[in-house]
Amino acid sequence: MAERCTCETDHPTQLGRALQELGIGSILAYSPPAKGRIERSFLTAQDRLVKHQRQAKISTLSDANKVSGDGILAGMEQALPAARGGGDLAAILCHVAERVIGND
């Protein structure tokens, strides 16, 4: 029996780190059927976004970025439980890099 890679927990991705800070667990898709399900889910979300933008009569990229960014963050903040510690969602979802300073 092959051992499962623990690299997700040893060195999490930016998304893994953000989910960990929010207290949300993730289930990784290791099999082709699971990967297919998540791809179909992404296509459904993209389709809904396009329909929402058409309904809002958005015709420029800057308007789409403004509406999408505001709407996505607002929707996520409402969906997250209050138990997440009241942290700033924009700060949690930003890119974070660890650096080591040597004596040289």
N, C-alpha and C positions, 0 to 999 in steps of 0.2 A: 504494500500500500504506500503510495507516494505521500510525502509530507506536504502539507499546505504551506505556501510561502507566507511568512509573517512580515514581509516588507511593508505591507499597508500599515501595520502598527508600529514598526520600527522607524520608518521614514514616511510619514503620511504625506499625501499630496496636499495642495492648497485646499482643495475641496474637503479632503479628509480632516484636515486641521480645523477648518471652519465648522464642520459638522460636529467634531469633538467638542469645540468650545460652546456650541449651542446645545450640547447634550443629546444629539440625534445620532442614532446608530445607522449604519449603512450595510446593505447586503450587496456584495459584489457579484457580478455575473461572470461565472467561470465557464459556463457551458454555452454552446451555440444557440440553443433554444432560449435561454435567459437573455442573451445578448440581442436576439431578434425581438423579444418582447419589449426591451427598453428602447430599441430603435423605433418600434411602432409607437411607443408612448411619446417619444420626442417628436415624431412626425405629427401626431395628433395635437400636441401643444403648439407646434409651429403653425399648423392650419388654423387653430383657434386665434392665434395672435394676428394672422393676416386678416381674418374675418373681423376681429375687433378693430383693427386699424381702418379697414374699409368703412365700417359702421361709424367710426369717429371722423371720417372724411380727412384722413391724414394723407398728404400727397408729397411731402418733402422728407428727406432723411433727418434733418434736424428736428422737425416736429415728432417724427417717429421715435427718435432717440429720447427726446424729452418725455414724451408720454409713456413710453415703454419703461424707461428707467424709474420714473416716479411711481408708476403703477405697480411694477414688480416689487420694489422695495416696500411700498405701502402694503401690498397684499401679503408679503412674507412676514412683515411685522405683525399683522393681524393674525396670521396663521400660527405663529410661534407661541408656545405657552408662556405665561407670565413667569414661570419658574426659571427662566433662563438667566435670571440675575439682573435684568434691566440693562444689559450691555448694549452698546451702540452697534446696530446691525451693520452699518457701513464700515465700521472699524473691524468687525469680525470677518467680514467678507473681503477685506483688502488683501493684497499680496504681502506675505510675511516671509522673510528670509533670515536664517540664523547665520551668523558670521563668527569666526574665531579670530581673535587678535593674538598674534605671536609676539614674543619678546624681541624678535629681530626687526 
